[in-house]
Amino acid sequence: YQLIRNGRQAAKITDASEYFDAAVPSGVQRYELFGINDNLHPGPRAVCEVIVPSLGSLFLRGRVAWAGEDSARGAIGAGRIFVADGIGKPLSEVQVTESGQFVAPVERAASYRVTFKARLDRATLPSIASPPEDRGVVMVVVASIGEEVLIEIPPPVFLVSSLGAETPEQGPAARWRMLRGEMGLGPALLHFPMALPPGIARGARFLDLGVREVKAYLAGELGSAPRSVDIIAYGSAGLSARAYLAGAQGHPVRRMALLGTPNLGTARGHLEARAELARGGDSPSHGEFVFSGAAEQTEEFLAELNRRIHLTRGAEIHLIAGTAGRDVLDPILECGTHDDRVCEASALGGVPGAHPHRVEENHETLGRGVVVEHREVHH
């Protein structure tokens, strides 16, 4: 074996299972260990970093974990810690250990800016429509000597819409790309846009697949996955999110926000279902009937669904209704306050114990102009 310290050879190990570096200097030391076969070809490298204190050294000690998780199960064992002083001058950089802990050297007893960074490549997730500029998570805290620094990473947020909610040119992540700035969806918050297929049950199964996929990915990349997730669902995708919530025993939901979801149905469901049936006989698509899910947005269907699906499993639920619908649609929707598609009573009903919110938006622009409502949901 060969041992490399800070880029230079420190020792060759032939017959010992342990090695003691007696001449190591103080500071952050990076060790690389790799084997060499009989043909002098090196094998894979094992890398670690250790901090060797000098007399009178000061350190910031802390850990990184998922918010709300216990220290053992929720430890994040990947990423790097960057420490800077009060004016932003970089002081030290260390690797987070597998147990989520870190020890960073500092100059004196003072307040420091501690930044955690972990790089992720969400393009490897087939169920997720991720904006290409999102490549990791960043969290910044202010800490002082003598206290344990706790960096808590919020659970991932699933941003859920239906495949028909956006045009093919915009793509399934378009709505959330427009809303990211207003909703605080920066690099400090892991967010995963998804476009669900039509049909409540089918959409719920797809969402379950996405949650499992993301949690398995995070466990592989960061050493652990959060127990719970947050969900923001737009329009009819909120019905699938509710169905998922009712059965999400192994993957609990912490918070859920439903934007313009027809929890009690919408009159437009009847109109669109009839139009769908009328087109079905003449469909040029290989003679197959294409289901849009409109029939599952009628008052009658959802009355039965609400009777069967009413569990929230302790999740904090927020219902957001748009109230800026056009008066000309009042007779069609059979209500005076709506978002052009969903009546206020429907958007704010059907979920016992939920928190209602009203915003002056229509269904298409729902949520884009009101910042305070979304921040109430997330923070």
Beta strands, then each sheet from edge to edge (+ up, - down):
strand 1: 2-5
strand 2: 8-12
strand 3: 27-34
strand 4: 46-52
strand 5: 58-66
strand 6: 80-84
strand 7: 90-95
strand 8: 101-106
strand 9: 111-119
strand 10: 136-144
strand 11: 149-153
strand 12: 157-162
strand 13: 191-196
strand 14: 229-234
strand 15: 253-259
strand 16: 316-322
strand 17: 355-359
sheet 1: 2+ 1- 3+ 4-
sheet 2: 8+ 5- 11-
sheet 3: 7+ 6- 9+ 10-
sheet 4: 13+ 12+ 14+ 15+ 16+ 17+
end
